[in-house]
Amino acid sequence: MIIIPAIDIIEGKCVRLTQGDYARKKIYNEHPLEVAKQFEDAGVTHLHVVDLDGAKASRIINYKVLEKIATNTGLKVDFGGGLKSDEDIRIAFESGASQVTGGTVAVKNPDLFLGWLKKYGSERIILGSDVKDGKVAVSGWQEKSELELMPFLTDYIEKGVRYTICTDVSKDGLLQGSALPLYREIRSQFPGLKLVASGGITSMEELEELHKIGCYGAIIGKAIYEGYLNMADLKSSVQLWSA
């Protein structure tokens, strides 16, 4: 299981939201590259970067931050937030993203998303399958679609998707644990899917449980910034569970 710290960006700064609420924003560092280097020093190999400004504006905005991180570290960055056009995804990859995550676009413009899957391949395109009350959440979690999660995953797996990042919005940023029953259900129904768990992960014990479930990766955000997991924990978790 790959350990994947998260850096969320608003106005070029490293922030975290609570349950996707932009009004509940906390700035942790004005220089995301510094944070990325700290993660790399802890032995981390992968990084999850979300352009929250882009998610709100429906277009890529903070690609310069991505470029700085990709240029000045050896981290493999998956980038998401506001990617809604061929131009957006081109900019993301040219700015150094190893993979990109598309969530809203997969719901609202599936033909475009499938075009990306065909052009760039299933190893570079991650399906964002964030969920709120059992329905797929979109537009930076500001909207809830009418799509049920499991049929949504089934449809895209049949069309070639191999990776998904799944966040239970109700868990995100609360530091009260993640959606373990949901991840067990996904792993049971789709054993071949590379599932990345995200949202609410708070402890080493929980990381161990996600590893036992068979998750491909685990994204950790607020737990690091708030000190529930420190850099020594991060280094230990990388040594224990990273591929």
N, C-alpha and C positions, 0 to 999 in steps of 0.2 A: 504494500500500500504506500502510495506516494504522499508525503506530507507537503501541503501547499499553503503557505501563508498568503493572506489576502491584503492587497493595498487598494482601497477605494479612493477615488480622486474627485474632489470638488475644487474648482478654481486653482488647480495645480497643487493642492495640498492633500496630505494623507488624512483621511477622516473615517469615521464609522457612523452609520445610522442605526437606529433601533427600529426593527420591523419594517425597514425600508422607508421610514418617515423622514423626509428632508427637514422637517421642523425639529427633529430630535437628532441633530448633528453635533458631533464632537471632533474637533481638530486635534490630531495627535502629533503631527510633524509637518512643518511647512516645506520639507524637502524629501519627497518620496524616495529619491535615489539613496539617501542616507539609510533609510529603513530597509530598502532592498539589499544594500551592502551588508547590513547587520544580519539579515536572513542568510545571505550567502556565506558569511563568516561562520554561521552556525551549522553549515553543512547542507543547507537546503539547495535543491536543484531546480525546483519549479516554483512559479509565482503566479498568482491569480490577480489580475489588475482589472478594476472596473471603472469605467468612465461614467461617473454618476451625472455629471453635466450632460454628457452625450445621451444617457438614458432618458433624461428629461427633455432634451432638445430634439431627439430622434435623428441625430447625426453625430459622427465622431468629432470630439472637441479636444480632448487631452492627449492627442497622439504624440506631442512633444515630450511628455512625461514618459510615455512608453519608449520612445526613441532613446532618451537618456538612460533608462534602466537597461535596455537591450544592448546599448553601445558600451556601457561601463560595467556590466556584470556578465557572467556566463550563464545567468538564469534562463530557463526556458519559460517564457511568459505566455500564458493564455489571457487574451484580452477580450473584454466585452463591454457592452453599454452603448446603445444608440447606433449600432451597425444596421443600417436600413437600405443600403444601396451598394452597387458594385464598386463605386468610388470609395465608400467607407471602408470596405474590406480590403481594397487595394492599398489604401493609406495604412491600415493596420499592419498588413504584412510587410509593406515597405518600411514601416517604422520599427520593425523587428519582432513582431509577434510570431511565436512558434505555432500557436493555435488561436482560433477566435471562437467565441461563444455567441450563438444567435438564439435568442429566446422569443422576443416579440415578433421578429421577422418570420420565425418559423410558424407562428400562429396567424399573423396578418397577411403575410406574403409567402406562402409555402413554395410557390414556383421559384421565387428568387432564392430562397434558402436551398432548395434542391439543386438549383443551378450552381450554387457555391460548392455543394457537396460533390457534384460531378466535376467541376473545374479544379478544385483544390484537393479533393480526396477526403476520405472518411477519417484519416489520421490527423487532419488539420482543422476540421470543423466539428465543434462540440455543440450538441443540442442543449440549450438552456431549458430546463423543465422545472421551473419554480412553481410552487403550489401553495394555494391559499384556500382553505376550506374544501379541499379535494379538487379544486379547479385550477387550471394553469393560469398563473399570474403574469401580467405583461406590463410594458411601459414603466419600467423601474418600479414594479409592484404597485403602481398607482391604479391599475385596472385589473379586474378579474374576468377572464374569458368564460365562456360556457363549456369549454373543453374539459372533459374528465382526464386525469393524469394518465391512467393506465392505457386507455385506447390511444391517447396522444403518443405515448411511447411506442406502442405496438405498431402504429402506422409508420412512424419514422424509422424504426428498426427494420421493418420490411422494405423500406426505401434506401437502406444502406447506412444509417447512422450507427456508429460504434461507441461513441462517447456521450455521456450526459452529465451535466452538473445539476443536481437536484437540491433545492433549498425549500424547506418548509418555512414560509414567511412568518408564521406565528411563533417560530422558535428563534428567529434571527436576532442577534444582538441582545438577548435577554440573559445570557450566561446561565441558563437553566437546563442545559442539555439539548441534544438534537433529536430528530425524529427517527429513532432507532426502529420502531415497528414499521414505519413506511419503507425504510431502506431494506429491511428484511423481506418485505413484500415484493419490492422491485427486484431484489436479487433472486427471489424464488421464481418469479414469473419470467425474468429475463436474465438467465445465468451467463449469457455471452456478452451482455452489455457492460461496458467499462463505466461503472457508476462512481461518480465523485460526490461524496456527501458534503453538505455545506449548511451552516446555520446552527448556532447554539452550542457547538462543540467547546467544552470547557475544561476537560481533565484528561490526564494520561489514561485513566481507566476507560474513558469513553472511546478514546482512540483505539485502545486494545479491542474493545467490543466491535467497533467498525471494521477492524482488521479481521476479526473472527467471522463477521457477516460476509466478508469477501469484497468489500468496497475496493475499487481500484485506487481511489485517492480520497483524501480528507482535507477540506479547506478550513483553515483556522484564522479568525480575524480578531474580534474584540477580546477574546480570552488572552491573547498575547499582549495587546495594548493596555489592558487593565491589570495585567500581572498575575492572572490565574495560571498562565503558563509562561515561564520565562525562557530566555535563550538557552539555558542549560537543559530545560525540559524539551525544547525544540530540537536541540542537538541529539538528545537521548532518543527522542521519538523517531528522528530520521534514521539513526543507527539501528533501532529496533525494527522499524516497519517499512522503510523505503526500499523500493526495488533497486 
